[in-house]
Amino acid sequence: MHRLFVALRPPPAMRDRLLAIMDGVDGARWQDDAQLHLTLRYIGKVERPVAEDIATALQSVHGPAPMLALDGVGQFAQRHAGRALWAGVTPHDTVGALHRKIDRVLTTLGLPPEGRAYLPHITIARLNASTGPVDGFLHRHASLSLSPERFDQFTLYESHLGHDGAWYEPIARYPLD
């Protein structure tokens, strides 16, 4: 089985800005540079033939390369989906349109449509029950910003789970206009 997702990889200046704020929450599992991404569509576990079909089908997705800026920080606190700290990105319209195109292509392959509202973000830390308070971090970085940067491709990734967390292997890259 292959555990797949589709994402945008932030440009170096954006990754550097995010890495610079990763501190101040006891017990947080901060993402490293290689883990930083903006998920366009989580796919989940699929067999190899389906993974190959996905890689081929994504070649049909075209669209403008989004210009995205960092815009604040937030927290997901759902118990069923795990807790996380994230950095927001803006504007949502271009990246949202790309998300919808990818979702449509994947549903034509028989995959279920995305079942939740799409909120473009970059996860910067995973939290668990022993993680310390996050309010100070959220307050300090509420005004996080960085000028818009161009995301000129999206990537199909395979996620591998290990003792030290997940690591992501790029499977295929797809240029944007």
C-alpha positions as CSV (number, residue, x, y, z in Angstrom):
1,M,0.0,0.0,0.0
2,H,1.1,3.5,-0.8
3,R,0.0,6.4,1.5
4,L,-0.3,9.4,-0.9
5,F,-1.1,13.1,-0.9
6,V,-0.8,16.0,-3.3
7,A,0.9,19.2,-2.1
8,L,2.7,22.5,-2.9
9,R,6.2,22.8,-1.6
10,P,6.9,26.3,-0.2
11,P,9.8,28.3,-1.8
12,P,13.0,28.5,0.3
13,A,12.3,32.0,1.7
14,M,8.9,30.9,3.0
15,R,10.4,27.7,4.5
16,D,13.1,29.7,6.2
17,R,10.6,32.1,7.7
18,L,8.5,29.2,9.1
19,L,11.6,27.4,10.5
20,A,12.6,30.6,12.3
21,I,9.4,30.8,14.4
22,M,9.4,27.1,15.4
23,D,10.0,27.4,19.2
24,G,8.3,28.1,22.4
25,V,5.9,25.2,22.8
26,D,7.1,22.5,25.1
27,G,6.6,19.0,23.7
28,A,5.6,20.2,20.2
29,R,7.0,18.0,17.3
30,W,8.1,20.8,14.9
31,Q,8.2,20.0,11.2
32,D,11.6,20.0,9.6
33,D,12.4,21.7,6.3
34,A,11.7,18.5,4.3
35,Q,8.2,18.1,5.9
36,L,6.9,21.6,5.1
37,H,4.2,21.6,2.5
38,L,0.7,22.9,1.7
39,T,-1.6,19.9,1.2
40,L,-3.9,20.2,-1.9
41,R,-5.5,16.8,-1.5
42,Y,-5.0,13.9,1.0
43,I,-5.4,10.6,-0.9
44,G,-4.6,8.0,1.7
45,K,-3.6,4.3,1.2
46,V,-3.9,2.9,-2.3
47,E,-2.5,-0.1,-4.1
48,R,0.3,0.3,-6.6
49,P,-1.9,0.2,-9.8
50,V,-4.1,2.9,-8.4
51,A,-1.1,5.0,-7.4
52,E,0.2,4.7,-10.9
53,D,-3.2,5.8,-12.3
54,I,-3.2,8.8,-9.9
55,A,0.3,9.8,-11.0
56,T,-0.8,9.7,-14.7
57,A,-4.1,11.4,-14.1
58,L,-2.5,14.4,-12.3
59,Q,-0.7,15.2,-15.6
60,S,-4.0,16.6,-16.8
61,V,-4.2,19.2,-14.1
62,H,-3.3,22.7,-15.3
63,G,-3.6,26.1,-13.8
64,P,-1.9,29.3,-12.9
65,A,1.0,29.1,-10.5
66,P,-0.4,30.6,-7.3
67,M,1.3,33.5,-5.6
68,L,0.8,32.9,-1.9
69,A,1.7,34.9,1.2
70,L,2.0,33.7,4.8
71,D,-0.9,35.1,6.9
72,G,-0.9,34.4,10.6
73,V,-0.9,31.1,12.6
74,G,-3.6,28.9,14.0
75,Q,-4.3,25.6,15.7
76,F,-6.3,22.6,14.8
77,A,-7.6,21.0,18.0
78,Q,-9.8,18.2,16.7
79,R,-9.3,15.0,18.8
80,H,-10.0,12.7,15.9
81,A,-7.7,14.4,13.4
82,G,-4.9,15.2,15.8
83,R,-3.8,18.6,17.0
84,A,-1.5,20.8,15.1
85,L,-0.1,24.3,14.8
86,W,-0.3,25.8,11.3
87,A,0.7,28.9,9.3
88,G,-2.0,30.4,7.1
89,V,-1.6,31.3,3.5
90,T,-3.5,33.9,1.3
91,P,-5.2,34.3,-1.1
92,H,-7.4,31.2,-1.0
93,D,-9.0,31.5,-4.4
94,T,-6.2,30.3,-6.7
95,V,-5.0,27.5,-4.4
96,G,-8.7,26.6,-3.7
97,A,-9.3,26.3,-7.5
98,L,-6.3,24.1,-7.8
99,H,-7.5,21.9,-5.0
100,R,-10.9,21.5,-6.7
101,K,-9.3,20.6,-10.0
102,I,-7.2,17.9,-8.3
103,D,-10.2,16.6,-6.4
104,R,-12.3,16.3,-9.6
105,V,-9.5,14.4,-11.4
106,L,-9.1,12.0,-8.4
107,T,-12.9,11.3,-8.2
108,T,-12.9,10.3,-11.9
109,L,-10.5,7.5,-10.8
110,G,-13.1,6.3,-8.3
111,L,-11.6,7.9,-5.2
112,P,-14.1,9.5,-2.8
113,P,-14.3,13.3,-3.0
114,E,-12.7,15.4,-0.3
115,G,-15.2,15.3,2.6
116,R,-14.2,18.4,4.5
117,A,-13.9,22.1,3.9
118,Y,-10.6,23.1,2.4
119,L,-8.4,25.5,4.5
120,P,-5.1,26.2,2.8
121,H,-2.3,26.0,5.5
122,I,1.2,24.7,6.2
123,T,1.4,22.5,9.3
124,I,4.4,23.6,11.4
125,A,4.0,21.4,14.5
126,R,2.2,18.3,15.7
127,L,0.8,18.4,19.2
128,N,-0.2,15.7,21.7
129,A,-1.6,15.4,25.2
130,S,1.7,16.3,26.8
131,T,2.3,19.4,24.7
132,G,2.5,22.6,26.7
133,P,0.2,25.6,26.2
134,V,0.2,27.2,22.7
135,D,-1.6,30.5,23.5
136,G,1.7,32.4,23.9
137,F,3.0,31.0,20.5
138,L,-0.3,31.9,18.8
139,H,-0.2,35.5,20.2
140,R,3.5,36.1,19.4
141,H,3.0,35.0,15.8
142,A,-0.5,36.1,15.0
143,S,0.8,38.7,12.6
144,L,3.1,36.3,10.8
145,S,3.5,37.5,7.2
146,L,5.7,37.2,4.2
147,S,5.3,38.7,0.8
148,P,3.7,36.5,-1.9
149,E,5.9,33.8,-3.4
150,R,5.3,31.9,-6.6
151,F,4.5,28.1,-6.3
152,D,5.4,26.9,-9.7
153,Q,4.6,23.2,-9.4
154,F,2.6,20.7,-7.3
155,T,3.9,17.3,-6.2
156,L,2.5,13.8,-5.6
157,Y,4.1,12.6,-2.3
158,E,4.2,9.2,-0.6
159,S,4.2,9.5,3.2
160,H,6.3,7.0,5.2
161,L,5.7,6.5,8.9
162,G,8.7,5.8,11.1
163,H,9.7,6.0,14.8
164,D,10.7,9.6,14.4
165,G,7.5,10.6,12.6
166,A,6.6,10.9,8.9
167,W,8.9,11.6,6.0
168,Y,7.7,12.5,2.6
169,E,9.0,11.1,-0.7
170,P,8.2,13.1,-3.9
171,I,6.8,10.7,-6.5
172,A,6.0,13.0,-9.4
173,R,6.1,16.8,-9.9
174,Y,3.7,18.7,-12.1
175,P,4.4,22.2,-13.5
176,L,1.9,25.0,-13.2
177,D,1.5,27.8,-15.8
